[in-house]
Amino acid sequence: MKRFLVAAFILSSLFSYAQNASRIHERISVVDTHDDVLSRQLISGADLGKRQSTGAFDLVKAKEGGLDVQIFSIWCEDDYGKGTAFKHANREIDSLYALIKRYPRRIQFVHNVRDIAIANRMGKMAAAFGVEGGHMIEDRLDYIDSLAKRGMVYLTLTWNNSTSWATSARDERFKKDSLPHLGLTDLGKQMVKRLNDLNVMVDVSHVGENTFWDVLKTSTKPVIASHSCVYSLCPHQRNLKDEQLKAIAEKGGVVFVNFYSGFLDSTYSKKQDAFLKLHKTELDSLVKVYNDYDRAVNMINAKYKTESDAIRAPLSLLIKHIDYMVKLIGADHVGIGADFEGAESYPLGLDSVADYPKVTAALLALNYSLPDVEKIMGGNFLRVWAKNKPR
């Protein structure tokens, strides 16, 4: 009888805790600074106002997850260049505007923090966009002006590929000796200054260390990393070293933690390679049919879900990256930038934006204070955007 009473008490306590975490999540502002769904939507033509059977984002899942603000990523591959990249960026922005026009009672475009408050009071998700990759401005300052007028919140200075004016993390790691320059050129410094003048945040996710330190010296405003993790926990070139994390915080910026398994778990890459090798014949066939490697990988993951789930990072590892940053640079400088739709694997249990309550619950379970949870889940983005773009 005593054991039964103890078990009943534990179950009751867990249920009460879950209810409390859910209520807290509903009350706080939840902001995700990076989602790549628009680049996929251009290909699929999916109606994101309706629940999608696949994919991590649609407006139904966003409502379920309590997502108050989504910063959509405007992105294209590095094979887009002069004459094509900027045009493609505008096509993706057009698709976002079209979504908002189709569902005006559920989603609203915002230009500042005040707009966010208005949209959320009306029960709408606030939407804006960041541009991921300096190649999309085609070396032109006036293209920055144009994108800023359309509502660009941040510019990620490079994607995996370098530009003529800034070197990427991938290239600095693997092509360092063949690069014509390292870091920002004079044009790159002009780009950063123009972004500052236009109140557009400078995003250092994806940039190489040389570019990173040049940016910190050049920018007069706080910078962000829209979707990056901790190098000390997972030594991938896309992650940030302790000195970089501290430098962003010292400048008043924020690092938004990426959910990709490969940036969270240092063992993931080898496990993923082995998984894909096991299904290589089928993968190669799908690549030929669709001419899209990422889509083929996602199809393999879906077909062999039990196997792919087995190599996903645990939710606890995502929380470990968040907790590491908080202990190193403080809760004022950490947020979330999931990179949903931009990779093939996320922590087990985090399948879409509908699962954000699990992150709030996990932070509360670590005895994070309510004010700190509010900052991490969204408040820090609101603060750093307001510092870059006063009303």
C-alpha positions, 0 to 999 in steps of 0.5 A, a space after each residue: 500500500 505504501 509503495 502504491 501511495 508513493 508511486 501515486 504521489 510521484 505521478 501526481 507531482 510529475 503531472 502537476 509539474 508538466 501542467 505548470 511548465 505548459 502554463 509558463 510556456 504559454 505565457 512567455 514570448 517564444 522566438 526562433 531566429 532561424 527556419 529554412 522552410 521557405 527555400 523548401 516551400 518554393 520547391 514543394 509548393 506546400 500550403 504552410 497554412 495547413 498541417 503538413 504531413 512532413 516538415 518541421 514548420 507550418 502555421 498549425 504546428 507553430 500555434 501548437 508550439 506557442 511560437 510567437 515570432 519566427 525569423 525565416 531564413 532566406 537562403 540559396 545554394 552557393 551555385 547561385 551567383 551574380 545575376 541569380 542569387 539576389 533574384 532568388 532571395 526576392 522570390 523567397 521573400 515574395 513567398 513569405 509575403 504571399 503566405 501572410 496575405 493568404 492568412 492575415 488573421 494568423 500571421 503578420 509581418 513585423 518591422 520592429 519589436 513594437 510590431 511584434 507586441 501588437 501582432 501577438 496581442 491580436 493572437 498572430 504569429 509575428 514573422 520577419 526574415 534574415 538573409 543567410 549568405 552574403 553571396 545573395 547580395 552579389 557584392 553590391 551595397 545597394 542590394 543590402 539597401 533593397 533587402 533592408 527596405 523589404 524587412 531584412 532583420 539580419 544578414 548572415 555574412 557568409 554561408 558555407 561558401 566565402 564571398 569576395 569580401 568575407 571568408 567562411 568557417 568551412 573555407 577557413 578550415 578546409 581551403 585556408 591556404 588557397 583563399 585569396 584573403 582571410 577575414 573581411 576585405 575593405 568592401 566587407 567592412 563597408 558591408 558591416 558598416 552599411 548594415 549598422 547604418 540600416 539597423 540590420 543585425 550582423 550575423 556571424 553564424 557560418 563565418 570563419 574566425 578571421 572574419 568573426 574577429 574583423 566583424 567584432 572590431 568593425 561593428 558599432 552595434 551588438 552582433 548575433 549568431 543566429 544558429 550556432 552551438 558550442 565548439 568545446 562540446 562539439 568541435 565542428 567548424 560551424 560552432 563557436 569557441 569560448 573566446 568567441 562566445 564571450 566576445 559576442 556577449 561583451 558586445 551585448 549580442 546573443 548566440 542562438 543555439 542550433 538544434 542540428 544533431 551534427 552541431 550538438 553531438 560530436 559522434 553524430 557525423 560518423 554515425 550518419 555516414 555509416 547509416 547512409 553507407 548502409 543505404 547507399 544504393 537507394 540513396 544514389 538512386 533517389 539523388 538521380 531521380 530528384 537531383 537533390 541530395 538533401 531531399 534524398 537523405 530526408 527520404 532515407 531518414 523517413 523510410 528507415 526512421 527507427 535507424 535514423 532516430 537511433 543516431 539523433 542527438 538526445 534533447 539533453 545534449 541540446 540543453 547541455 549546449 544552452 546550459 554551457 553558454 549560460 554558465 559561460 556568458 550569462 542568460 542575457 546572451 543565449 537564445 534559440 535558432 533551431 535551423 529547422 528544415 535546414 538539416 536532416 536530424 534534430 534531437 529526439 523528440 524535437 520534430 517540429 516547432 510544435 515541440 518548443 514546450 519541451 525546451 521550456 520544460 527542460 530548462 525549468 527542470 534544471 531549476 532555471 528561473 522564470 526570468 532566465 527562461 523568458 530571456 532564452 526562449 525569446 526575450 533576448 532576441 527582442 532586446 538585441 533587435 531593439 538595440 540594433 533597431 530603435 523604434 
